[in-house]
Amino acid sequence: MLKKNSIVKLDITGMTHEGLGVGRVDGFAVFVQGAIDGEVVLAKIIKVLKSYAVARVMEFLKTSPQRTEPFCPVYKRCGGCSLQHMSYEKALEFKRQVVIDNLTRIGRLKDVNVNETIGMGIPLNYRNKAQYPVGPGKDGPVAGFFARRSHEIIYAPVCGIQHPLSDKAKDIVLDFIKAEDIPVYDEITGAGLIRHVVVKTAFGTGEVMVILVATRPEIPKINKLPERLKRDIPGLASIILNVNPKWGNVILGDQNITLCGKGFIEDKLGGLTFEISPLSFYQVNPVQTEVLYNKAVEYAKLNGNETVYDLYCGIGTITLFAARKAGRAIGIEVVSEAVESAKRNALKNNITNTEFYAGKAEEVFPKLFAEGKTADVVFIDPPRKGCDETLLKTLVEMSPSRIVYISCNPSTLARDLKYLCSTDAGYEVKEAQPVDMFPWTEHVESCVLITRDEKWCR
């Protein structure tokens, strides 16, 4: 029986979906952070649970040719990127295998064509949104990223996956907080004012939005901050004070106060212009987003006559991409502010064949279907928890010829595909395309084409 603090030699024979190496001691699984399959390590057991143990590498006895030196100085402490110790090619291969494993084990799907993961030419500085928690540190207020498996905030002067302006804006706000002695939020006590700094950067236009998240709307000397940001952040178009007084891990509250600028920014993607508000969902990697959406529209095979639904449509990105090639496009989104942005985005782009509805997709979609509003193609891009069964049931009843499912969570994707591809539902997965939206992290986006099973149709 393994014991905590014991030292063991491990042959790393596999990887978990979180990117941990997997070795075994007398058949008992041991997960090792930073180890790659094919390596041999001496590891110290740091935790023993009922079905597995967790260990830390003490020494590499054999290293993988795919091992690389992490480019981030705080890589071992920060919880943001977990795959910097492996080559980018290896990371892309790993992500494809994660999709395959989930479709096979959870989805019970056999022989699905999962393409090679589409990676980036230069997988650096790709994020258009940065979210920096702010809190008390040993030497005063600190802003950065949470350490792995904790809420200790790690300061990093530069983050290799963020836009450089995000890091600069974060440091300006942090300097302002220190200079004006503004209390920062303490997660344990709930005391303090400043909780997060969020920076959104539009790669297509260069516009920047800085959001200061606070527990209440009154911030001492807040009028000094805009001038500091305007001086050093080119393209600054909006400064927002977001009020979030609630306990918990949700970053943004419901109230936004525009301190400077127009209250939103605009970006260009795929020849379209999009308005992005503080609460809008917008994919964080614009280069790969265009790749992903083009693949989704390609899978839809639109000829100009179809009616399409875009479920969980956000600010209407996929809706408008599809509307240019469809007869009519209907978007559904729970965030009412995003729906209003989607309507304005349609007008900005002179697209007149769209409709947008505010509400939960699992409630609005069945209601519209009951009113006779069917579709030939349905796009689904749900949050990480996947789709509600009511929504999936409506999909099966509506019976569109094609479903294009975009997912950031392979496990809930596989669960939903299992439902849609059951004997009673009658769909089959034609093809899955992983896209690396989040280089150097364990996360992977997938675009899946689902069609009516020909055998079922007969």
Salt bridges, closest charged atoms under 4 A:
ASP37 OD1 - LYS90 NZ 2.90
GLU39 OE2 - ARG67 NE 2.75
GLU93 OE2 - LYS90 NZ 3.62
ASP101 OD2 - HIS17 NE2 3.72
GLU116 OE2 - ARG96 NE 3.96
GLU152 OE2 - ARG77 NH2 3.02
ASP171 OD1 - LYS170 NZ 3.16
GLU180 OE1 - LYS221 NZ 3.46
GLU180 OE2 - LYS224 NZ 3.52
GLU180 OE2 - ARG228 NH2 3.05
GLU187 OE1 - HIS151 ND1 2.76
GLU207 OE2 - LYS262 NZ 2.91
GLU227 OE2 - LYS230 NZ 3.36
ASP232 OD2 - ARG231 NE 3.80
GLU266 OE2 - LYS348 NZ 2.45
GLU275 OE2 - ARG344 NH2 2.59
GLU275 OE1 - LYS348 NZ 3.91
GLU298 OE2 - LYS295 NZ 3.29
GLU340 OE2 - LYS343 NZ 3.70
GLU355 OE2 - ARG328 NH1 2.72
GLU355 OE1 - LYS373 NZ 3.65
GLU371 OE2 - LYS367 NZ 2.94
GLU397 OE2 - LYS393 NZ 2.66
ASP416 OD1 - ARG415 NH2 3.02
GLU428 OE2 - LYS430 NZ 3.30
ASP436 OD1 - LYS95 NZ 2.61
GLU442 OE2 - HIS443 NE2 3.99
ASP453 OD1 - LYS455 NZ 3.44
